[in-house]
Amino acid sequence: MREEAHRFGRGHHLVGIAGVPEGAAGETGVIVLNAGLVHRIGPFRLHVELTRQLNAAGYPTLRFDLSTLGDSSATGGGHTRTQQVCADLDDAMNLLNQRAGCERFVLVGLCSGAQNAHIVAATDPRVSGAVFLDGYAYRTLGYKLRHYLPRLVDAGRWARLLRRRPGGGAAVTKQSPEPVFAVAPAPREEVIADFTGMVARGMKLYLVYSGGISNYFNHARQFRECFGKVMDHPAVTTRYLAETDHTYILTGDRARLLDGIGGWLTRNFPPAVAGRHA
């Protein structure tokens, strides 16, 4: 395997690292998108570890910076952000096609990276699979019941609240808001329609949600609560990692995530025949 640094794209404005394993061309390529504003190495080098592990398994990969992120510049073309993301991913797929002969692609994105991957996966027929990490989520009725009911029946919590009342003896302290790690949601019906269209055309999906977005998602059942019966489709794999934080800061959590992604890829896109799916 060799890693190659590239400046590429129609405006030569994108910067990325391609991992090209030794072997026959024509395999499925894996493209990893920025997580938020973090540049292409990913949070705590997540994307570096992921792509190198996949390279060792025989998958060509590309981790790169979208326009205006990391080392990539703007094109000045007057595109909307969605149009620019689609153009950037088109350039990325063309690069892996040139360097490794890839004709089909799996997109991987965390948080806003999942949102950007979703946009392209829903519209580009070259995308044959996607890994969405902490992507779209909605506070369903089930979410609210699981979130609020334990608090309503927690006698200790009520006692603490009463002690904080004026005259209750304890000073009222204003708590700082918890950090929010969430993707601005598209309408749920639109996302469900996108998922339905993806699996109808033969795409394979792997949705992994962490306990780090417990302000929006708090149980494995919520996949179906959010997105309906399409989550029961055999092309869809879901996993809820309740004890894991949003950015996979712990080495063990990162390793389990990477092993899960690698196993899912191997089952659905074996390296020897990857890229030859209908």
C-alpha positions as CSV (number, residue, x, y, z in Angstrom):
1,M,0.0,0.0,0.0
2,R,1.2,3.5,-0.7
3,E,-0.2,6.9,0.4
4,E,-0.2,9.7,-2.2
5,A,-0.8,13.4,-1.5
6,H,-2.9,15.1,-4.1
7,R,-4.0,18.5,-5.1
8,F,-6.9,17.9,-7.3
9,G,-10.3,19.0,-8.5
10,R,-11.5,21.1,-11.4
11,G,-10.1,24.2,-9.7
12,H,-7.0,22.3,-8.3
13,H,-8.3,23.5,-5.0
14,L,-8.8,20.3,-3.1
15,V,-6.2,18.5,-1.0
16,G,-6.4,14.9,0.0
17,I,-4.5,11.7,0.8
18,A,-5.2,8.6,-1.4
19,G,-4.4,5.2,-0.1
20,V,-3.7,2.8,-3.0
21,P,-3.3,-0.9,-2.2
22,E,-1.2,-3.1,-4.4
23,G,-3.5,-5.3,-6.6
24,A,-6.0,-5.3,-9.4
25,A,-7.9,-2.2,-10.3
26,G,-11.7,-1.9,-10.3
27,E,-12.3,-2.2,-6.6
28,T,-14.8,-0.1,-4.6
29,G,-13.1,3.0,-3.2
30,V,-13.9,4.4,0.2
31,I,-14.1,8.2,0.6
32,V,-14.1,9.8,4.0
33,L,-15.5,13.3,4.4
34,N,-14.7,16.0,6.9
35,A,-16.3,15.8,10.3
36,G,-17.5,19.3,11.0
37,L,-14.6,21.8,10.7
38,V,-12.0,19.2,11.5
39,H,-9.6,18.7,8.6
40,R,-9.0,15.4,6.8
41,I,-7.2,13.5,9.7
42,G,-10.6,13.4,11.5
43,P,-11.2,13.8,15.2
44,F,-8.3,12.2,17.2
45,R,-6.9,10.9,13.8
46,L,-10.0,8.7,13.3
47,H,-9.9,9.1,9.5
48,V,-6.2,8.3,9.3
49,E,-6.7,5.1,11.3
50,L,-9.8,4.1,9.3
51,T,-8.3,4.6,5.9
52,R,-5.0,2.8,6.7
53,Q,-6.9,-0.1,8.2
54,L,-9.0,-0.3,5.1
55,N,-6.0,0.0,2.8
56,A,-4.4,-3.0,4.6
57,A,-7.6,-4.9,3.9
58,G,-7.4,-4.1,0.2
59,Y,-9.6,-1.0,-0.2
60,P,-8.5,2.1,-2.1
61,T,-9.3,5.1,0.1
62,L,-9.3,8.9,0.0
63,R,-9.5,11.2,3.0
64,F,-9.7,14.8,1.8
65,D,-10.8,18.3,2.7
66,L,-13.9,19.8,1.2
67,S,-13.8,23.3,-0.3
68,T,-12.9,25.9,2.3
69,L,-12.0,23.3,5.0
70,G,-8.5,22.2,6.1
71,D,-6.0,22.8,3.3
72,S,-8.6,23.0,0.5
73,S,-9.5,26.5,-0.8
74,A,-12.6,27.9,-2.4
75,T,-13.3,27.7,-6.1
76,G,-15.0,31.1,-6.4
77,G,-17.6,29.5,-8.7
78,G,-20.7,30.9,-6.9
79,H,-22.1,27.5,-6.0
80,T,-24.4,26.8,-3.1
81,R,-22.9,24.7,-0.3
82,T,-24.8,21.7,-1.5
83,Q,-23.7,22.2,-5.1
84,Q,-20.1,22.6,-3.9
85,V,-20.2,19.4,-1.8
86,C,-21.6,17.4,-4.8
87,A,-18.9,18.9,-7.1
88,D,-16.1,18.1,-4.6
89,L,-17.3,14.5,-4.2
90,D,-17.4,14.2,-8.0
91,D,-13.8,15.3,-8.1
92,A,-12.9,12.9,-5.4
93,M,-14.5,10.0,-7.2
94,N,-12.8,10.9,-10.4
95,L,-9.4,10.9,-8.6
96,L,-9.9,7.4,-7.1
97,N,-11.0,6.2,-10.5
98,Q,-7.8,7.5,-12.1
99,R,-5.5,6.3,-9.3
100,A,-7.1,2.9,-8.5
101,G,-9.7,2.2,-11.2
102,C,-12.6,2.5,-8.8
103,E,-16.0,2.7,-10.5
104,R,-18.2,2.4,-7.3
105,F,-17.7,4.2,-4.0
106,V,-18.6,4.0,-0.3
107,L,-18.9,7.3,1.5
108,V,-18.1,7.7,5.2
109,G,-19.1,10.7,7.2
110,L,-19.5,11.7,10.9
111,C,-22.0,14.4,12.0
112,S,-22.1,17.0,9.2
113,G,-19.9,14.7,7.2
114,A,-22.8,12.2,7.4
115,Q,-25.2,14.9,6.1
116,N,-22.9,15.7,3.2
117,A,-22.4,12.0,2.4
118,H,-26.2,11.6,2.5
119,I,-26.8,14.4,0.0
120,V,-24.4,12.8,-2.5
121,A,-25.5,9.2,-1.8
122,A,-29.1,10.1,-2.5
123,T,-28.3,11.5,-6.0
124,D,-25.1,9.9,-7.4
125,P,-25.5,6.4,-8.9
126,R,-21.7,5.7,-8.4
127,V,-22.3,5.5,-4.7
128,S,-23.0,1.9,-3.8
129,G,-22.7,2.2,0.0
130,A,-22.5,4.7,2.9
131,V,-21.5,4.7,6.5
132,F,-23.4,7.4,8.4
133,L,-22.0,8.2,11.9
134,D,-24.3,10.3,14.1
135,G,-26.2,11.5,11.1
136,Y,-29.8,12.7,11.0
137,A,-31.8,12.1,14.1
138,Y,-35.2,13.2,15.4
139,R,-36.7,13.4,18.9
140,T,-39.5,10.8,18.6
141,L,-42.2,10.0,21.1
142,G,-40.1,7.0,22.2
143,Y,-37.1,9.3,22.7
144,K,-39.2,11.6,24.9
145,L,-40.6,8.8,27.0
146,R,-37.2,7.3,27.5
147,H,-35.7,10.7,28.3
148,Y,-38.4,12.2,30.6
149,L,-40.1,9.3,32.4
150,P,-37.1,8.2,34.4
151,R,-36.7,11.9,35.5
152,L,-40.3,12.1,36.5
153,V,-40.1,9.1,38.8
154,D,-36.7,10.0,40.3
155,A,-37.4,11.0,43.9
156,G,-33.9,12.2,44.4
157,R,-34.2,14.5,41.5
158,W,-37.4,16.0,42.8
159,A,-35.7,16.5,46.2
160,R,-32.8,18.3,44.7
161,L,-35.2,20.6,42.7
162,L,-37.2,21.4,45.8
163,R,-34.0,22.3,47.7
164,R,-33.1,24.7,45.0
165,R,-36.3,26.7,45.3
166,P,-36.1,30.1,46.9
167,G,-36.0,29.6,50.7
168,G,-35.1,26.0,50.3
169,G,-31.7,26.6,51.7
170,A,-29.5,25.9,48.7
171,A,-28.4,28.5,46.2
172,V,-29.7,28.2,42.8
173,T,-26.9,27.7,40.3
174,K,-27.3,28.1,36.6
175,Q,-25.9,25.2,34.7
176,S,-24.0,25.7,31.6
177,P,-25.7,24.2,28.5
178,E,-24.4,20.9,27.4
179,P,-22.4,21.0,24.1
180,V,-24.6,20.1,21.2
181,F,-23.3,17.6,18.6
182,A,-26.0,17.4,16.0
183,V,-26.7,17.8,12.3
184,A,-29.3,20.4,11.4
185,P,-32.1,18.1,10.3
186,A,-33.7,17.9,6.9
187,P,-37.4,17.1,7.0
188,R,-37.9,13.6,8.2
189,E,-40.1,12.6,5.3
190,E,-37.4,13.7,2.9
191,V,-34.7,11.7,4.7
192,I,-37.0,8.6,4.7
193,A,-37.6,9.0,1.0
194,D,-33.9,9.3,0.4
195,F,-33.2,6.1,2.4
196,T,-35.9,4.3,0.5
197,G,-34.5,5.4,-2.8
198,M,-31.0,4.4,-1.8
199,V,-31.9,0.8,-0.9
200,A,-34.2,0.5,-3.9
201,R,-31.3,1.1,-6.2
202,G,-29.1,-1.5,-4.4
203,M,-27.1,0.7,-2.0
204,K,-25.9,-0.8,1.3
205,L,-26.2,1.4,4.4
206,Y,-24.5,1.3,7.8
207,L,-25.9,3.7,10.4
208,V,-23.9,4.0,13.6
209,Y,-25.1,6.3,16.4
210,S,-23.3,7.1,19.6
211,G,-24.3,8.0,23.1
212,G,-22.7,11.4,22.4
213,I,-25.9,12.6,20.8
214,S,-28.2,11.5,23.6
215,N,-29.9,14.9,23.3
216,Y,-31.4,13.6,20.1
217,F,-31.0,9.8,20.1
218,N,-31.1,7.5,23.0
219,H,-32.0,3.9,22.0
220,A,-31.5,1.4,19.2
221,R,-35.3,1.3,18.7
222,Q,-35.1,4.9,17.6
223,F,-33.7,4.0,14.2
224,R,-37.1,2.6,13.2
225,E,-38.9,5.3,15.2
226,C,-37.1,7.9,13.1
227,F,-37.0,6.4,9.7
228,G,-39.7,3.7,9.6
229,K,-39.8,0.3,7.9
230,V,-36.9,1.0,5.6
231,M,-34.7,0.3,8.6
232,D,-35.9,-3.3,8.4
233,H,-34.5,-3.7,4.9
234,P,-31.7,-6.3,4.6
235,A,-29.5,-3.7,3.0
236,V,-29.6,-1.5,6.1
237,T,-27.4,-2.3,9.1
238,T,-27.8,-0.2,12.3
239,R,-25.7,0.0,15.5
240,Y,-26.2,2.0,18.6
241,L,-23.1,2.6,20.8
242,A,-24.6,4.0,24.0
243,E,-21.3,4.2,25.9
244,T,-19.3,5.9,23.2
245,D,-18.8,9.6,22.8
246,H,-19.4,11.6,19.6
247,T,-15.8,11.9,18.5
248,Y,-14.5,8.5,19.6
249,I,-11.8,9.9,21.8
250,L,-11.1,6.6,23.6
251,T,-8.8,4.2,21.8
252,G,-10.9,1.2,22.5
253,D,-14.1,2.9,21.2
254,R,-12.3,3.9,18.1
255,A,-11.0,0.4,17.5
256,R,-14.5,-1.1,17.9
257,L,-15.9,1.4,15.5
258,L,-13.2,0.7,12.9
259,D,-13.6,-3.1,13.3
260,G,-17.3,-2.7,12.8
261,I,-16.9,-0.6,9.6
262,G,-14.3,-3.0,8.3
263,G,-16.5,-6.0,8.9
264,W,-19.5,-4.4,7.3
265,L,-17.4,-3.6,4.2
266,T,-16.0,-7.1,4.0
267,R,-19.5,-8.6,4.1
268,N,-21.0,-6.2,1.6
269,F,-18.1,-5.3,-0.7
270,P,-15.4,-8.0,-0.5
271,P,-12.2,-6.5,-1.8
272,A,-11.7,-9.2,-4.5
273,V,-15.1,-8.3,-6.2
274,A,-15.7,-4.8,-4.8
275,G,-17.0,-2.4,-7.4
276,R,-18.7,-5.0,-9.6
277,H,-22.1,-4.8,-8.0
278,A,-25.1,-4.1,-10.2
